[in-house]
């Protein structure tokens, strides 16, 4: 579906997630005031304000549901996300009620928004550049703290800052070159060859650093991270070594042997899995234990899969306490009982249901655990959230870098300022493609069609 580039109509959509206590119907466009007057009782005063305004009132949900209490937020043109008159109707999060209100809004002059159309309007209005628009999608789709941090950094201008620095430098150089060409008969030089080469080299260095950062981020997110977590002396390190077929983790019979986390990347059935062994959960409050705990929590927060380990010897005593000690991060948890060779006569044991029974010593359950990790990894292996940005930016930065190298060669070979200026314009075109100053319908379609409705 091609993106709608018309922005002279009014769009509406449910902007909240299904199942929440509070629901949101979002509107943007010139007919927002009319829709609010038709559908709510907040009055003219809301839409006549020069700044953002919140009012309490009621919204009509049609003859079936009648009038419902709501909060109405209104932003005049120029003060909103889309730079258009915009509003949000906050109400009870029931899906049928939200659908009824949305239907009434659409009968009052709005139409249903397409995927990502609110963010598309923000982009077309200059509120966001293209890298930031892609970051909005990254924030919505983030599953780990690391993905969220990366998307938020990009939304705040993580890529745009260095790109803008290069762009400003090249624009200044191009202005000096153009001025020199205008006064060529008077032999006036606005910028020296040495300065040109120096500034071009600086821009090349920044561009190369950005390409390397993009490559590292893309590579890192193509690996599924599986983190071992559990009480001290639970056999996590032994199981880690057995799975990875290495001796990376130090193993001892004393609790607290692992203080920092240990990582190793293995390749199973063409799937790259980063195994992470973390410090055991202990009650100690000394400085080293506190630091180990902080690092463990960071590793678990950024895990795609977490492997919760509990030892068979002493499991009955730990069953109640460990459950609350292991942080819950939602999806992708595998429960494992370790050291089953130490209590073969007493299995089954409390907490066994749904757990994989393992022994690092005999190898029992190791293949089953590997298969379960691969099964979960297969469900989670996907293109990195910021992959679209990464590929597009890398291609455009390559184009920019090539043009800058040609410009430097033209300077060094004294081919003339006209040739240097042509190459600098080509470099600027590559940068403009990244941030969306130059765009095609295909680029916009690929990005905004991936958004959910209401964003």
C-alpha positions, 0 to 999 in steps of 0.5 A: 500500500502506497503511503498517503501524502495528502495531509488536508483531511482529518484522520482518526484511530485507536492509539492505545493497546488492547486490554488496557484500563485507559483507551485513547482515540487520536485525531489529527487534521483540519476538522478536529474541532468539528469532530470534538464539537459533534462527539463531545460536550467539552465546548468551543473553549477547548478548540479556541485556546492558543496552547494545549488544553485538557478538559473533562467531559463526555463523549458520545458512543452512539445509541447503544452505549450513550454518553461516556466520561472522558478527558479531551486533550487538544493541541492547536496547529503548530503545537502538536506532533503532526503540526496540525490541530490534534486531539486525544479522547481518553476514556475507558479501555473497553474495545467495543466502547472505543470502536463505537466512539471511533465510528462516531468520530469518523461519521463527523468528518474524519477517516480511519488512519492508515498504519503509521499515518500520524508519524508520516504527517509528523515527518512531512511537516518536518517534526521528525527526520526519517531516522527519528520516524524509524526510531518511533517504530523501534520504540513501539516494537522493542522487546528488550531494554537494549533495543529500547535504549537504542531506539530512544537514542535514535529518536533523540537524534543519535544518528541525526547529530553526527549527520547534521555535523557533516551536512553543515560542514559540507554546506559551508565548504560548498558555499565557499566554493560557489562564491569563489566560482562567482569571482573566478575572474578576480582571482579571489579564493574563499577556501584553500585547498588545504582547508578543503582536504582537512574538512573533507577528511574530518567528514569522512572520519565521522561517516566511517565511524557511523558505518562501523557503529551501524555494522556493530549494532546490526551484528549484535542484534542478529545474535539471540542472547540466552542468560543463565540465572538462579541462586548461588551454587546452582550449577549454572556455570557447569551447565554453561560450560557443558552447553558451550563445550568450553571451560569459559566459566570457573566452576567450584563447589563454593557459592559465589564463584562467578562474580562477573558475567561470562559470555560465549557465542555458539553456532547451533543449526545456523543460529547464533546464540550468545550464552551468558553465565551470571553471578548467583542470587545471594543475600550478601550485601557487600560491595562486590556482591552488589555490583555482581547483582547489578550486572546480573540484572542488566544481563537479564533485562537484555536477554532474549531467553533466560534459563532459570536454574535451580539445583536438585539438591536442596530444591525443596527448600529453595522452591518458594524463595527462588521464585521471587528472587528471579526477576520476571521479564516476560517471554522466553523463560526456560526452567531447568533443574540442575545436578539431578545426578546428586538426587536420582532416587528422590526425583520427582521433586517439588517444582519439577513440572515444566522444567528440564531435568539436567546433569552437567556431569552425566549430560542428562537433559543437555540436548533437550535444553539445547533443543528448547533454546533453539526452538525459542531462538527460532521464534525470536530470530528476526530482522533487528528492529532498526535494520531498515535504518541500518541498511538505508543509512549504510548505503547512503553513507557509502554513497556519501563517502565515495563522493567525499573521496572523489572530492578529496582526490579532485583537490589533491589532483587540482582538477578544479573547484567545479569538480570538487563542488559537484562531488560535495553536492553528491555527498550532500544528496546522500546525507539528505536521503538518510534524514528524508530531505530527499525521499521516494514513495518507496522509502516511505511505503517500506517504513510507514506500512510497518507501523500499527494503526494509531501511531 
